[in-house]
């Protein structure tokens, strides 16, 4: 059984460019989360999806950040006009409905570097 | 406003030592507290705690929750170099959706 996968694993971009990060959750997991982790920081919640809808977008740091999820599966996090402070590891996690709902399975992350 | 606070921020011990990591929280609509071990990029799940006073144990690791005093501890006995990692505490709350608050983690280094 495959775990959560993310792509790319590393992304280096120039300031001002747009980037798109992808997350493939575990099959059957209805909940999907995006976090980011800056150097020396804890995980910062960005957005949560239940199916295709995002009931909680409160963590998105600015309107340059957006995310979508289609078909209740793959999700993309888009950062427009990247800034140097966007450099971080972006982690995706998914969890299954039911009793294990609290347990999130994390992907390997995408390390984003904005020059 | 810090919702989840972990201490110490970092810790260096020798193999064989016992360590206690602390996590205190202040949230509304508490649902559960989770501990994760983060060695590289992706955290791996250790424990989920929902009830006070019930110890969860896995090998040399154990954890307990105090919902009255709003904290949890993670104990590691007979530490090994492989225990070196960042240990993250997260609190899940009942909200419009699933919401998790993470602490900044405790960085544990075990030296031979």
Interface residues (C-beta under 8 A of the other chain):
Chain A: X31 X33 X35 X40 X41 X42 X43 X44 X45 X48 X50 X55 X56 X89 X91 X95 X101 X102 X103 X104 X105 X106 X107 X108 X109 X111
Chain B: X4 X6 X31 X32 X34 X40 X41 X42 X43 X44 X45 X48 X88 X90 X92 X95 X96 X97 X98 X99 X100 X101 X102 X103 X104 X105
